[in-house]
Amino acid sequence: MKAIGMIETKGLVPAIESADAMLKAAEVTLIERRFVKGGLVTIVIAGDVAACKASVDAAASAVQRMGGEIVSTHVIPRPHSTLSGLIVNRIPGDDEEISDPDDEESHISSRNKENEGGGTPSEPAEETAEPAEDTSEEPAEIEVTGESRTVEVPENLHKAELDEIVEARGADAVREILSGKKVVELRTLAREYNGQFGISGREITHSNKSALIDQFEEYYKK
């Protein structure tokens, strides 16, 4: 995503109205609703810069029409990836790799030098139309030993779902289940344990994947 948009209101009803207006105004994704002391509610969306700006403006107008109180509005273009899963919930698309322009220029320059040096230009490869492969990922199924049923591991794993899987397979399956997850996903999952985890706060933020999986194993083997 190229931007995140935020609006903070006083009271839940204006917050619901602003969230509805945001989603109707442009193609954005609602990623978080956060309650703050004093009746303040913050709604956070993600999407293109123009879409986020349009959504935030529409939300502000909607709250003003109903007589609600707006505390602040803001749009952050191209937010740093560290914000995803730390300050706000995971931002869709924040793991997408961005190609380095310098690498592309170096590759093009190298090919041009080969052609200028008398080398035979490579013939363009014939393009053949091939049917597009289905790249959609299906939830992984893990077989439960001694039983005929299977347990699905969803892509966005939450505590309640992991509890069910561990209940079916036992604590020894924790490492196998979590080894395929990204460290950002594990940090987000760890924060759902609300102080019951062996580590919390900044310790979760600075823990690597192996350390987090060790903590999950320790939690479920108690």
N, C-alpha and C positions, 0 to 999 in steps of 0.2 A: 504494500500500500504506500501511496505517496504522501499521505497526510492523515492527521487525526484532528477531529473537531470536538470541542467541549462547550457545554453550557451548564452553568450552575444556577439553580433556582432556590427559592425559599419555599419549602412545602412540597409534598409528594405529588399533588394533583398537577401543578404547573410542570413538574418534571415529566410526568406521563404525557401531558399534552405536547411538550417540546420533543420528546422521543418520537411520538407519532408523526409530528410535523417533519422531523428530520428524515425519517424513513420514506415518507411520501414525496418529499421535495426532490430527492436525487438518489442515485444508486450508491448507497453507503451501507456499511455494516455496523450494527450496534454491538459494541464490544464490552461495555461495562456500564453499570449503574452503581454509584457509590453514595452512601449516606455519610454525612458529616455532622458533627455536633451543632446544635442550634437550629435544627430543622433544615439544614442545607442539603441539597441533593445534586450530584453531578452526573450528567449523562455524557458518555464518550462514544464517538463513532469513528470509523476509519473508511478511507476511500481516496479517490483522486482529490487533488487540491481544490479544483473548481467545485466538485461535488460536495466536499466538506463545507466550503464557504457558503454555498447555496443552502445547504441543510441547516447550518447554524443560523443564518439570516432568517430562514423560514421559521425556525423554532423560536427565535427571539420575537418575531412578529406575532406568532400564535400566542405566546405567553402574555404579551402586552395587550392583545385583544381581549383576553379573558380576565385581565386585571391582576395577573400574577406578578410576582416580584423577581426580577432577574438580577443576580449578584454579579455575574461576569460571563463573557463568551470569549472563545479563543480558538484559533486554528494553527496547528504546527505543521508546516510543510516538511516532508522527508524526515520524520523523527528518527533519532538514533535507535539502533536495534536493541540497545540495553533497556530501553523503556518497556519493550515487549516482555510481559511476564513478571516485571519488577514493579514499576510504578502503576501500570495498567495491565489488564488481562492481555493475553497473547494477541498480537495484531496479525490478522490473516495476511500471508504473503511475506512476512518479515524474514523468512528463511531463504527467500529466493536469491540466488547468486547473481551478482552484477558483473558483467565482463569488464575487464580493464582495458580502456581505450589504448593505453601505451602498448599493451601486449598485441592488440590487433594491428596497430601501426607497424610494430616491429616485424610481425609476420608478413604483412604486405610488402614492406621494404625488402625483406629477404628474398621474396619471390621475384620482385622486380630486378634485383641484382643478378639473380640466376639467369633471367631471360636476356639481360643486357650483355652478359658474359659469353654469349654465343650458344648457350644451351638450347636444346630443342624444346620449345614450349609444349607443355603437356596438352594432349588433346582433351577437349571437354568430354567428360564422361556422359554417356547417353543416359538420360533420365527416363526411368520407367515408372509408370504409375503403379503404386502398390497399395493395397487396401490398408487403411489406417488401423493401427493396432489399438485395441481397447486398453487404455492405460489406467482406467479407473481401478482404484484399490478396493478390494473387498475386505471386510473385517476378518482378521486371522482367526482360525478356529483351532483350539487347543484340545486335544483328546484327553478326557478324564480317565485315568487308569482304573480298570475294573468296572467301568460304567459305559453304557452305549451312547449317552448323550455327549454333546460337545459344549465348550464354553467359548463364547466370542469375546475377543479382546478388541474393543472399539479404538478407533484412531485417536480420539480425544478421551483419554482415560481419566476417570475421576475416582475419588476415594471409595464411594459406595460400590462402584463397579469392581474395583480391585478387591474390596472386602469379599464380594460374592465369589470372585475367581479363587481367592485364597481359601475360602471356605470349601470350595469344591475340590481343589487340587492340593491344598496344604501350603504351608509357608515355604517349603523347599522350591516351589515354582516361581517365587517372586523374582529372582534374578533372571530366569529365563524369559519371563513376561516383560520386564523393564529394560532388558538389554537392547531391545530394538527401538527404544524411545530416545529422543533427543534430550540433551541436558536441560534445555529451556523448558521442555514439557515436564521433566522430573521436578524441576524447581517449582513450577506452578502447582503440580500435584502435591508436593510436600507442604505447601502453604495451606492446603485444605485440611490439615490435621489439627489446626488450631491449638498449638502448644503441646499436643500429645506426642509430637515427634521428638527425637533425640536432640535435634538442632532447630533453630528458628531464626527469623530475621535475616541479618546480614550473613550469618553462618551458612544459611541455605544459598544465598546469592553467590557466595564465594566457594561453595563446595563443587567439586567436579563430579562427573557422572558416576565413577566408581564409588566415591564416598557416599553419594546419595543412595545408591542401590544398597550399600552396606547398612545404612540407617533404616531403609525400608525392611530389609531382612530382619534386623534386630527388633523392629517394632512388631512384626507379625510372628516372631518366634517367642515373644514374651509368654 
